[in-house]
Amino acid sequence: MAEVTDADFAAEVIGAELPVLVEFTADWCPPCRQMAPVLSALAAEEAGRVKVVQLNVDANPETTNAYKVLSMPTFMVFRDGQPLRSMVGARPKRRLLEELADVL
């Protein structure tokens, strides 16, 4: 799964042709680590339909603050450069797919 930073967020997420699921994550966050295999599977299964990336909140405070992210993990879906949906907390892959269905 790709990682994005403050420096390349605009190019990788805002400018992306596909919808982008961004996980705002942190190394110290157990639920974030729990989501890693779920997001990797989602990225592989939905390749070509959605781009899945991670942003480390500790290393990238500019983007984290710009989108007012306070809890980890926070998932945001971007399409055509706009944030469409925000979801907080770990969840099973099935539920995540259900929540993404109308924006993909």
C-alpha positions in Angstrom: 0.0 0.0 0.0 1.4 3.4 -1.0 2.2 6.1 1.6 1.6 9.7 0.9 3.1 12.8 2.6 2.4 16.5 2.9 4.7 17.0 0.0 2.9 14.7 -2.5 -0.7 14.6 -1.1 -1.9 17.1 -3.8 -0.4 15.0 -6.6 -1.3 11.6 -5.3 -4.7 12.2 -3.8 -6.2 15.5 -5.0 -5.0 15.0 -8.6 -5.8 11.2 -8.8 -8.1 10.0 -11.6 -9.6 7.2 -9.4 -11.4 7.7 -6.1 -8.8 7.5 -3.3 -9.2 6.0 0.2 -6.8 7.7 2.6 -6.1 6.1 5.9 -4.7 8.7 8.4 -2.6 6.4 10.6 0.1 6.4 13.2 2.8 3.9 14.3 1.6 4.0 17.9 -2.0 3.1 16.9 -3.0 -0.6 17.5 -6.3 -0.3 15.5 -4.3 1.2 12.6 -2.0 -1.8 12.6 -5.1 -4.1 12.7 -6.4 -2.4 9.6 -3.2 -2.9 7.5 -4.1 -6.4 6.1 -7.7 -5.3 5.5 -6.5 -2.3 3.5 -3.9 -4.3 1.6 -6.6 -6.8 0.6 -9.0 -4.0 -0.4 -6.3 -2.3 -2.5 -5.5 -5.6 -4.3 -9.2 -6.5 -4.9 -10.3 -3.1 -5.9 -7.3 -2.1 -8.0 -8.4 -0.1 -11.0 -11.5 1.1 -9.1 -10.0 2.8 -6.0 -6.5 3.8 -4.9 -5.7 3.1 -1.3 -3.0 5.1 0.5 -1.8 5.8 4.0 -0.7 9.1 5.6 1.3 9.0 8.8 -0.2 11.8 11.0 2.9 12.3 13.1 5.2 12.8 10.0 2.6 14.9 8.1 0.9 17.4 10.4 0.0 19.9 7.5 -2.4 17.5 5.8 -3.6 16.1 9.1 -4.6 19.5 10.3 -6.0 20.7 7.0 -8.6 17.9 7.2 -9.1 18.3 11.0 -8.2 14.6 11.7 -8.2 14.0 15.4 -8.6 10.2 15.8 -6.8 7.3 14.4 -7.5 5.6 12.2 -9.6 8.0 10.2 -10.5 7.0 6.6 -11.3 9.7 4.0 -12.6 9.1 0.5 -11.6 11.6 -2.1 -13.0 11.8 -5.6 -12.2 14.6 -8.1 -10.1 16.3 -5.4 -12.9 16.6 -2.9 -13.3 14.7 0.4 -16.6 12.8 0.1 -16.8 10.8 3.3 -14.9 10.5 6.6 -15.0 7.4 8.8 -13.3 6.9 12.2 -12.2 3.7 13.7 -11.2 0.2 12.7 -13.8 -1.9 10.9 -14.1 -5.3 9.1 -13.4 -5.3 5.4 -17.1 -6.2 4.6 -18.3 -3.1 6.5 -15.7 -0.9 4.9 -16.7 -2.1 1.4 -20.4 -1.4 2.3 -19.5 2.1 3.4 -17.5 2.7 0.2 -20.1 1.3 -2.2 -21.9 4.5 -3.0 -18.7 6.5 -3.6 -16.8 4.0 -5.8 
